[in-house]
Amino acid sequence: MKSGGVTSMDDFIEFVEHQAIIQSKRFFPNKYEGRTFFDINTGWNLEDMSGWLFDNSEKDLINHFFGIQGSQEEEKFSEFYYRAIWKMNEDGLILIDFIK
């Protein structure tokens, strides 16, 4: 999903992935879902995205998914497909909600 030369979007993707890690999860971004916004505080282009979200405890499942990522077998993991929705709190901090 990362594209070269778009540092602010790469940084935002890493932020979203880190928010999953904080929740003891692993997020594999797949595609952008719109609702874009440029945050002047971070210099990031924010956008909702979708992808696969796994609990860190499911190491075998994560390893299997990592091995088949990008193939037709991804369809078998539809129950783990979530949207990562950004929002800002009253202090201007970016928060991420993972929604089924």
VENTAHU-V659526 format. One record per backbone hydrogen bond with DSSP energy under -1.0 kcal/mol. NH is the residue of the N-H (numbers start at 1). CO is the residue of the C=O. If there is no record, write none. Layout:
NH:CO  NH:CO
//
This chain:
6:3  10:6  11:7  12:8  13:9  14:10  15:11  16:12  17:13  18:14  19:15  20:16  21:17  22:18  24:21  25:20  26:54  28:52  30:50  31:50  33:48  37:46  39:44  43:39  46:37  48:34  49:84  50:31  51:82  52:28  53:80  54:26  56:24  58:55  59:57  62:58  63:59  64:60  65:61  66:62  67:63  68:64  69:65  71:68  74:71  75:72  76:73  77:74  78:75  80:77  81:78  82:51  83:99  84:49  85:97  87:95  89:93  92:89  95:87  97:85  99:83
//
